[in-house]
Structures are given as C-alpha cells and as structure tokens.
Amino acid sequence: MNKKAIIIGSGIAGIAASIRLSLKGYRVEVYEANTYPGGKLSEITLQGYRFDAGPSLFTLPEQVDDLFRLAGKQPREHFDYIRLPVACHYFWEDGKQVKAYADIDRFGKEVEAKLGEPAENIRKALEKSAYIYDRLSPLFMQRSLHKFGTWTNKDAMKSYLKMGKLGIFSTMNRANEKQFDHPKMVQLFNRYATYNGSNPYETPATLNIIPHLEFNIGAFFPKKGMHDITMSLYRLAESLGVSFHMNARVEEILVQEKRAVGVIVNGTKHFADLLVNNMDMVNAYKTILKKEKQPRLLLNQTKSSSALIFYWGIKKVFPELELHNILFSEDYKTEFEHIFTHKTISEDPTVYINITSVHKADDAPKDSMNWFTMINVPNNQGQDWDAVIREARKNIVNKINRVLKTDIESLIEVEEILEPRTIESKTSSANGALYGNSSNNRFAAFMRHANFSSDIKNLYFCGGSVHPGGGIPLCLLSAKIVSEMIE
C-alpha cells in the first residue's frame, strides 16, 4: 500500500471507486463537502417520516453485489433487496389505469384488457429493448468511449452493422409510435427518456434500451430503502481502510507539469499519486479546475432537466398506490416543450409519486404514507423559482385530487421541498441538472466527458455527469471503468 488515491466527492460513484481502488492496494482518502456521504443518494427524516431523498429506481443490483464479492464478502449479509412485482402503476385523467407487472405476460394481458393494446406489441417492444441492450451494453456501458480499443473490439464491430436496428437514426417517440397502437402506450414508453433527463421527442430511440432493465431484468427495492445502497457501500469502504473526510470541500486540484498531484482542502495541501473527481464535471472545471484548460464544447452543451420534489407526510393510506406511481399529463409533447424550450413548467405536469412505506412500513407512522412527489422541470436558468414552485404545487395538488378523487392538501402533515437551486447547492450539480449534459441528440453519448483527462495525467472522472451517464447503475459502472484504467 505505497500508492495513494484521493477521491473528490462521496457520491455513489465516488464510494464505489474508493472500494475498487482500495482493493487494488491504494490508500484512499475521500473528501466530501457535505456532512454526509451519498450525494444525491441520501435521506430525509421529518417527524416520524423517512424519505429517500434522491434516486428512487433501482435496477442492475448486481452492480452493488459485485462490490461486496470483490471484497470477499457475501452480499446478502450486508445488503438485501426484493424484486418488485409491479414496476409502476400508471394513471390517466380519463380514469384509465395500467399496472406494469414484472411478469411480462401479465403486463401484456393488462394493457390488452385496459387499453386494447395487443399483448404481442409489449412482447416485441421488450424483445427489441433486449436486442439493443445486448449489443450496446458491452460498448457503451462497460468501456470508455474515449479509448481506441473500444471501437476496434468484436462487440463494436457487431454493432456497426446494426446501427439502424439500434435506433440511432430515429427518436424514441417515433420508434414508439411505430411499435404501439394506443397513444397511452406510446406515452408510457416515452417516459423512459426522463430516466436520464431527456426529451423523448428529441432523444434517439437507442434509449429504448431502458425498458429492458426495468422489465426483462427487473426493478428492485432495497429492504432498508434506497439510502441503504449508500450506507452499505460506505461501511464496506470503511472496512477496507478508506478514510472519509466530511465537511471537507476541495478548493483546488493541484496540477504540476500537466500532472494531478493533490488537492487543497481548507487551505491545506494533500498530495496523492492519482485523483478521481466525482464532482459534477461542469462545476469541477468552473471551480477546482478553473486554472486549467477548459473543455468549452462540453461545458456549453445543453444540460438535462432537473426536478421539483415535495416530500410529503400523508396521514392516510391509499391502497391503490404502489412504490412507483405516475399520473400522466394530457399533452406529453407540450409538457416537454415547456421544460426544454420555454424553460418553465406546464400547467398539467406529469406527477411521479414514490412511496417507500408500501414496502418498508416503518418509513411512515401507522395509517400514513411517505410521498416523494416529483415533477420534471427545467434546470436553473435564473427563473423566478419561488413563483414557479407556488404555481407548480397548486397544479400538482389539483391533479392528484382529480386523479385519485381526494383532497390531498388536507392530508399533508409534513413537507420539505427540493428544487433546482437546492439540488445544485447540495450536490454541486451544474444548474441543478440531474444528469449532467442532456441526451437530446444522437451524438450525446459520444459527447460526455471521458472517464479520464486527456490534458492532465493521473486525473480521472466518475459519476453521473460523465460517461456512461446518470442513474445508479451507470454511476457504478463509471467507477468500474475508472478502476480498470488504473494499474
């Protein structure tokens, strides 16, 4: 253990990188600006209610299990989860409802009975999603796109001949309109663009890879809540000797002769053999790398959407609600035009409600539920957010009342709000964008920042703002890619 690595930020990718580098024999120091680990993957407690504060969907759990196995531990002894029987419950204002069952045959029968959509179309769509995943995952998710060898291996060669079938020349919406008969099914599958903060009317159909993760592989829920992903890996890292320094904001990355040599924290220099930046790439260049050459093209790219979240303690149980619930807008295209073109919020937003107390009863008091109530919103461009939030809250409450036939305002016992400004201040995400740069063009995947610096030796990047993208599994994969680059 002669070599030392410094990791900037204890988001989930930073923790995963610390585990992998520790197992490679590095002494690892992690510096975190907040007083807690996890970045977006944190929690909130309010008067008897517990909320997972950030990412709420858990797919590819083997990415977490692999870290325990690498450390010689049995994953189920440290971290456990269930596969969800219902991936999501969808609601429309005309009274239509669809449960997206994990059993694909049952899901097919459900949409055929409720919407008249042939079950065969569901099967074909998920087969196509699996086809995209099988061909692109080894290329886009498992390797750096910025290394020559990635483009000359056999997986890449196979993909070149299938680009048309992989959706790169179409949009998600156009592909879904061809795949499904009923506009509500098009809307349901268009929703997957929001998983990385994109617009289904602009993002390539390649992102139809996502339903494969949720249905063919499965959607899961940690038995102790999403925050347990952070805490179980944090404990694993500590057990391996990783040192975490909280409330320790990095002020500068030290570069000598085009080589990263350390950081400055609270005025003190700390040196290391290599550095891994888990901070949002844009804000990192604007702050801790401001003295270095700036990747202007990447920094000026359009950012992803953000979120407005109301954490509500609801003093009633709604038995019809699942862990994941969607109350769809009547005009999906207009909703996205508001977000990405007008930089504001539609009067009829799609409302997502995540309720962990459905599977973890102690997250809410008896006869109550913990509602993580979210809408997609533009990133922060200087809007009058106080006014925007007041109007959005009114529209959200009205929509919930119409769809669920209730008076939700009278049931809200506690409330906390997370919005683009506080997302940026708490997680250093540029403009409060949840997924870094947007994926609203066919070349977006190729334009994410590399997992290494081409100008500064021994400086690496992981997390949701760099390749391969945002979301828990991709953040964990970014740490894996970084680790495989380092001797």
N, C-alpha and C positions, 0 to 999 in steps of 0.2 A: 504494500500500500504506500508506494512512494509518490504517486501522482495525485494531484488534487483537482477536483472539478467544482466550479461554482455554478449554481443554477439560480437564475433570476425569476422569481415568482413560484408560488406553490400551488398553481392551478393543477388540475388533474394530470396534464401532460408533464408538468414540472416534477410532480411527485413520482410519476412513472419513470421519467428519465433518471431521477435520483436513485431509484431502485435498480434499474438496469446498469447504471454506471458503478454503483456500489458493488454489484455482483461481478463487474469486470475488474475490481480491485482498486477503484478510485476512492480517495477520501472525498466525501461530497458535503458541501455546505450549501444550504438553500437560504436565500434572502427574500423575505416576503414583506411587502409594505403594510399589509393588514395585520390585525392581531390574531387572525385565524387562518388555517390552511384551506385550500379548495377553490379559491377564486369564485367563479360563478356557481360552482357545485357546493353551496353552503346551506345553512338552515336558519330559520327564524322561529323564535318561540314567543307567543303572546298569550298571556292569561290562560294557560291550560291548553292552548293550541300549538301544534308544531307544524311548520311548513318547510318543505324542501324549496329553497329559495330560487334555484336556477333550473338547469336541465331536468326535464321530467320524464323523458322517454329513455328507456334502457334497452339497447339492442347489442348483439355480439358480446354477451357476457364472458365469453372465453377470453376476451382481451384482458379482463381483470383476473380471471383464473390463471392465465399464463404467467402473470407476475408472481403469484404465490408458488406455482410449480417451479419456476426458475429459481426461487429461493429455497426449494426443497420442502415446501410445506403443502399440506392438504388444503385446497381452497375452502371446502365446506366447513372446516374447523374455524375459519376466520371470517368468511363472508358467504352468505347464503341468499338465494333468491328463488322466486317462483316464475313459471311461465304463465302469462295472463290468458285466461280462457276467452276474454273479449279484448281485442286490441283497442277498440274505441267504439263509443256509442254516438251516432250521428243524428242530429235533429234538424228539421226544416220548419219554417213558419206555417206551412200548409198542413202540418200535423204528421207528415211522413217521418218515419224513424227507421234507421238501419243499424243493427249491431254487427260490427266487423268481428265475427268469431274467428278464433285462431284455427279452428277446423275449417279448412278451405271449402270442403264440400258443403258444410253447414252455412258458411258465408255465402256461397253461391246460391243455395236454396233461399236464404234470407233475402237477397237482393232480387231474386226472381219473384218471390212472393210479394215483397213490399213495393217494388218499382217496376216489375215486369222486365227487368234486365235479364237476358239469358244467362244462366249459371255458367254456360260454356265460355262466355266472354270474360268472366272472372278468371277461370282456369287459364285461358290463353294469355291474359294480361300478366298473370303471375309467372307463367312459364317464360314469357318474354323478359320479364324482370330478372328472373334467374339466369337467363341467357346472357343478358348484359352484365350481370354480376360476375358470372363465371369467367367472362372474357376480359373484363376491365379491372376487376379487383386486384389480380396479380400485378397489373401495370400501374394503375392509378392509386391504389390504396396501400400497396405493400412496398413500393420502391420510390426513391426520389425521381421526380420527373426531370431533374436537372443534372443527371449523370448519363454519359453517353451509353453506358451498358444497358440502361433501362430500355433504350429504343432499338437495341440490336439483339435482345434475347428472344427465345422462341415464343414466349407469351405475346410480346409486342408484334412479332411477325404475323401471328394468327389474327391479331386484332386489325391490322391494316387492311386485310381483305374483307372485313366485315363492318366497316365504318357506317355504311348505310343502315344496316340492321341494328346498330348500336345507338342510333338516334341522334347522332351528332349534327345531322343536317336538317332536323326538324325541331319544333318546340314541344315542350311537354303537353301543352294544351292541344296542339294539332294532332299529336300522336294519340292522345286520349279520346279526342273526338272521332277518330277513325276506329278506335278499339271498342267504344261503348255506344249503345243506342240511346240511353237515357241521360239527359243533361245533368241530373243529380249524381250519376256515377262519374261523369267527366269531372264534375266539381270535386267529388270525393278524392279521386286520384290526382287531380291538380293540386290538392292540398299539400302533397309531399314536397312541393317546391319550397314551402315555408320551413321545412326542416333545416335548410341552410340559408334562410333569409332571402329567398329569391322570388321572382315573379314567374308563375307558370306559363304566362303568355309570351315570355321572352327567353326563359332558361331552356337549354337544349333538352330534348327528350331523353338524353343519356341519364338524366336524374330519375327516370322511371326505374332506375336500379334500386331505389329506396324501398318500395313495397316488398321486395324480396326479403329485406332484412326483417320487416315487421310481420310478414305472414309466413313465408317459407321457412325462415329460421326462427322467428318468434319475437314478440315483445315481452319483456320481463319486468319484474319489480323486486328490488332488494327487500328482504323481510324486515329490515330495520330502517327502510327508507333510502332514498337516493343519496342522502348525505353519508350513508354508511360506505358508499364507494370511496369517498374521500377519506373517511376516518380509518377504514380498514387498511387502505394502502398507506396512509400516513403512519399508522402503527407499524406496518411491515417495514417501511423505510427506516423508521427509528430503530427497529430491532436489528437492522443491518448496519447500524452505526451512522446513518445520515444525520447531520446536525441541521436543525431548522432554526432560523433566526426570525422571529416575528417582530412586527413594528419596525422593520429594518428596510427602509426604502433605498434602493440603489440610485445613486445620484449621477453616476457616470460609469461607462465601461472604459477601462484603461486600455489604450492601444499604443503599442510601441513598434515601430518599423513594420507596420501593417500586420501586427500580430496581437490578438487579445491576450492581455496578461493579468487582468484583475478588474476589480470594481472599487468604487468609492461609496462607502455607506456611512452616513452621519459624519462625514469629514475624514473618515479613516480609510486607508487603502488596504485592500485584501487581495492577495495575489493567488493565482492558480495556473495550472497547465492548460486548462480549457474552460470555456464558458458556454452555457446553454441558456439562451434567452427564451423564457416562457411568457414574457410580457407581450401584449399586443404589438405586432410588428410596426404599425404606423406610429403609435405613441413612443415606441422604443427609439425610433430614428429621430423623432422630434425632441426627445429629452436626453436619454442616456447615451445616444449615439449622434448627438447633434453636431459634433465636431468632425464627423466622418462623412464620406461621400454618400449622398442621399439617392436612393433609387426612385427618382421622380415619377417614372411611369407607374410604378406600383403604388406609391403614396397618393397619387392623384386619381386612382381608379375609383369608380362608384362603390360606395360601401353598401353592405347588406342592410336589411331592415333591422329595427330594434323591437322593443316590446314595452307595453304598459301592463303592469301586473298589479292586481288588487289581491292582497292576502286577506281573506275574509273568514272570520269565525262565524259559522252559520248555526244558529240554535234550533236546528231541525234536521231530520234525516230524510233525504229524498231517495227512496229505494230504487227508483228507475235509473239513477245515475251510476256510472262505472268509475273506474280510476281515471280514464281518459274520456272526455266528452267534448263534442263540437256542436255548436249552434251556428249553422251556416247563414251567411248573408244571402239576400235575394239576388244580388248582382255582383258576382265574384270579380268580374273584369273591372268594373268601376271601383271596387274596393282596392284593387292593386294599382289602378291609375292614381287614386288618391295617395297611396303610400309612396310610389316611386316617381310619379310625375309631378303631382301637386305638393308633395311633402307634407301631407296632412292626413286626417282620418275620415273615412266615410261615416255618414250618419247611421249606416247599417253595417257595422263591422261583424266579422265572424268572431264568435266568442269561444275560447277554449277554457274548459274547467277541469282542472286536475284535482282529485280528491284522494289523498293517500289513506285517509281514515277508512276507506272502503276495504282496504286490505291490512291496515295497521290501526286497529281501533283506538289505541292509546294516543294517536295524534290529535284527537279531539275529545272534549268531555262527553259524557253519556248523552245520548239523544241529540248529538250535534255533529257537524262535519267541518273539515278544514278545506275551504275552497281557495285554490290557486287559480284566479280568474284573469285570463290574459287575452289581449288582442295584439295583432301585429301592427306596428306603427313605423313611420319613417325614422331614420336616425336623426340625431340632433343637428339641425341646420340653423339654429337660432330662433326657432318658433317660440311663440308665447305659450310655453308648456303649461303654465298654471291654468290658462283659459282653455287650452286644448284638453287637458285632463278633466276639468269640470264638465265640459260638454260630452266627452267620451264616457265618463262614469254614468251620466244621465242616460245616454244611449244604450250602454251595456245593461243597466238595471231594467230599462224598458224592454229590451229584447228578451232578457231572461224571464221577465214577468209574462210576456206574450207566449213564449215557447213552453215554459213549464207551468203556466197558469198559477202563478204565485204572486206574493208581494215580498220580494227578496229584501227590500230595504228594511222592513220591519224585523227581519231575522238576522241582520248583520250585528254581531256582538262586539267584534274587534276588527280593526282594519289597519293595514300598513300598505304603502304604495312603493313600487319600484318602477322607474321610468328612465328614458334615455340619459338624462343628466346624471342621475344617481348610479345608473349602470356604469357610466364612464368613470365617475369618481371612485366607485368601489372596486372596479375591475380593470381600470386603465384601458378599456376598450374604446378605440377612437370613435368619437361622435356617438358613443353608446351603441354602435353597431354590434350585433351579437356574434356575427360570423366573419368579421373582417371584411374583405372585399366581396362584392356581390358575385353571383354566378349567372348574371343575366345576359350572357353571350356564350357562343360555342367555344370560345378560346379561354374562358375564365379559369378552367382547371390548370391551363398551362401558364397562367399569369400570376399564380400565387407565388409568394416569396418562397425561395428554396429553403431546405432544412439546414443550410449552411451559408456562410457568407463567401461570396466569390472574391471579395476585396480584402477581407480580414481573416487571417488564418486562426484556427482554433476557436472560432465563434460559430455556434450552431443555434438553430431556431426550432422550437416546437410549439404546439398549441393550435387553437382554432383559427388564428389569423394567417397561418402558413400552410404549406402542403402537408397532408392531403385535404384539410378543411376542418370545419367545426363539427360539434357534436361529440359525445363521449367516446365512441369507438374510434373516430378519426383522430381525436386528440391523443388517445393512447397509441394509435399507430404512428403518429408523428414522432412520439418519443422512441418507439421501436426503430424507426428509420434512422433517427439521430444516433442511437446506440450502435447500430450496425455499421455506421460510418467511422466510429471511433475505435481505435485499437485498444 
